[in-house]
C-alpha cells in the first residue's frame, strides 16, 4: 500500500524546531505499531494539487488549525475530492480536522462546540463491536486537542467511539471504506504536553491543568495506531468493484 497523506495544516510555529510535521507523525505512528507504510504527502493547505482518487491506494487526512467553516480557498476542492473518493470507494482515514471535513463534505454538521477546549488524554466508550478494533475493551484513552466537533454525523456514518464531551468522536461509514476519529493517536505525549502548555492563555487554566494531569492515564494510542494501520492495509488490498470499473 502507498498511503497518500493529505496534510491540512502546520504544527504551531513555536514548536516546529522541536517536533516533526503532522504527516511525519503518522509515519512514526505506523512504524511504532510495527506497520511501516510507504507514504506520499500532499500539502493541500499550501496549494498542492489533489490527485484523482481512482489513482490512489488509500488516503489519510490530517489535523489542522483550520475550521471547516473558514473561508479558505483549498476547502471546497478538498470537499470535492472527499465526495469523489467516497463514490470511488477509496479507503480514507480522517483524524481531528480530517474527521470533521469528511463529515462536513458528506452531509454532517461541524461547528465550534459550546463545551470549549478538549485537551489531554480523554477516555472514549467503544460503541458496538467494530470489526477493525479486534480485542478492544469497553473504552480507549487517546490524546485530543480541539474546539470544533462533529455535531451531527452524516447519514452514512455510524458512531463507534463516544464520550460525554465528544458524542461523535469516532465514525465508521457504511461503505466500509472510511473511518474517522476526533482524537490524535499519532501524537506523542511530549508533543501533546507542549501543545497544551502553548494553549495557556487561549484555553482556561483549569482546562490546561486538567489536560496535563491526564497524562498519568495509560495510553491506548499504540493499539489504535496498529488497528488503524491494519484496517488501512486490508482496505487498500481489497479491490473495490466500483473502483475497478472503466
N, C-alpha and C positions, 0 to 999 in steps of 0.2 A: 504494500500500500504506500502510495505517496500522498501525504496529508497536506492539503493546502490550508495554511493558517491565514485568515483574513484579520489583519491587525487593524484595530479601530481607534487606537489612541496610544499615547506615551505614558510611561510612569512619570510621576511628578518630577520636575526639573531638579529639586534639591536632593533627590535620591538617585539620580542617574549615574553618579560616579561610583555608587556602591552596588547597584543591582542591574541585572540584565533586562532587556526589553521583554514585554509580555510574551511575544512569540517564543523567545528562548526559554521562558519559564515553563511553557508547555513541553518543549523538548526535554527539559530537565525532569519534569514530572513523569513523562513516559519512561525515561531512562531509569529513574529511581524505582519505578514499578517493574523494571526488568522487561519492558516492552519498547525498546527504542524503535522509532519510526523515522522514515525519510520525510522531510518537510520542505515546503517552499512557502515564503511569506509574501503576501500582498498587502502593502500598507495603504489601504483604501483611503484613510484619512489624509494621506499625503499625495493623493492623486493617482496612485497606481490603478491601471485599468483592471476591471473584473473580467475573468475568462468566461467562456461558455460552460455552464455546469456539466454538459454532456462530455466534456473533455477531462473531467476530474475523477479521482477515486473517492475522495472524502474531503469534507470541509470542517474547519473549526473557526468560529467567530469569537474573538477575544472580548475582554472588558475594555472600558473606555471611560474617560471623564465626561464624555458627551451624553446627552439625553436624547431619546428618540424624538422628542418634541423640538429639539434645537433646529434653527434654520441653517443647516449645513448642506453644502452642495452635493456631498457624497452619500447622503442618507437615502434619497429616492432611488438612485441607481442600485444601492445595496438592497433596498426593499424589492426592487425588480428582480435582482439576482436571486434572492431568497425564494421568491414565488416561483421562478423558473426552476430552481434547484429542487424545490418541493414537488413540482409537477414531474420532474425527471427522476424522482426517487433517489436523489443523491444523498448519501449519508451526511448528516450535519450534526455537529455538536456546538452548542452555544453556551457561553459562560458569562454571567453577570450582564453586561450590556448585550452580549450575543444572545443570551436568554431573552432579553427584553425586545431587541429589534426583530428577532424571529417571530415572537408572539405578536408584535405590532404589525409586521408585514402580512401575517396570516389571519388577521382579523381580531386580535385581542386588544385589550386596553392597558396602557402603561402610563404611569404618571409618578410624580414625586409624592411619596407617601406622607400622610399626616403623622405617621409614627416616628418620623425623623430618621436619624442615622442607625443603620445596623452595622456593628463593628465587632471584631473579635471572633472567638470560636462559638458558634451557635449550634444547638442541637436541633435536628430535624427528624420528625417522625416519618418512618417509611410507611407509605400508604399502599396497601395491597402487597403483592409479591412480584415486583418487576423481574422478569427473566434475566435481564442483563446485570442484576445485582445478586449473583449467586452467593448464598450463605450470609446475606446481610441480616443484621439484627433488627430490633424494633426501631432503632434510631441511629443516626450518624451525626458526628460532630465535625464541622468543617468551618474554615475561616470565611468571613464575609466582610465586605466594605461597600456599602451602598446607601442611597436615599430613595432612588426610584424602585418601583416594584411592578410586576405584572398584577394588575388589579383584577382583570377578567381574562382568563385564558381563552385562546381561540377554540372554536367548536371542535376542531380536530385534535385537541390536546387533552391529555388526562394527567392529573396531578399524581406524582409518586413520592414527592417529599413535601412536607408542610410543617409549619410551626405557627404559634400564635402571632409572632411578629411578621412572618412571611408565609401566608397561607398557600401561595402558589410558587413554592420555592423550586420544585423540580417538575418538569413537564416531559412526558413521553407522547409523541404524536402517533396517531392511529395508523399511519402508513408503515410504522416500524422502522423508519429511517432517520428520525430526528429525535434527539434527546437534548434538553437544555436544563441548566442549573443556575440559580441566583448566586450561590457562594462560589468560592475560589479554591478548588482543590490544588491548583497549581502554585498557590502562594506558599512559600516557606515562612516559618514563624518569624525569622529575623526581618523579612520584608514587611510582613503584616504588622509587627510591632513598630517599625519605623514609620509605616503609613499611619497607624493610629496616633502616634505622637505628633505627626505632621498635621493631623486634623484638629488638634487642640486649638481652640480659638474659633474654629468653624463649627465644631460639634461641642455640645456641653461637656464640661469637665467630668461630670458624673458618668457620662456615656463612655468617654475615653478611658476613665479609670476602670470601669467595669470590663471594657474590652481587654485592657492589659491584664486584668486579673484572670480573665478566661483562658489564658494560655497555659494554665496549670491543668486544664482538662485534656485528657488524651485525644489525639487527633486521628480521625478516620480518613484523612486525605490520601495517605498512601494506598489504602484499599480502594478508595474511589478512583484514584488515578489508574489503578490496574483494571478495575471493572470497565471504566470508560475506554481505555485503550483496547481491551479485548472486544468490547462491543463495536468500536470503530473498525477494527481489523476484520471482524466477522462480517459486518455490514458491507464493507468495501469488497469483500471476497464474493458476496452473493450478487450475481449478475441480475439486475432488475429487468423483468420482461419489458417494462415500458421504456427503460433507458436503452435497451438494445434495438428498439425499432428504428428503421431508417428514417 
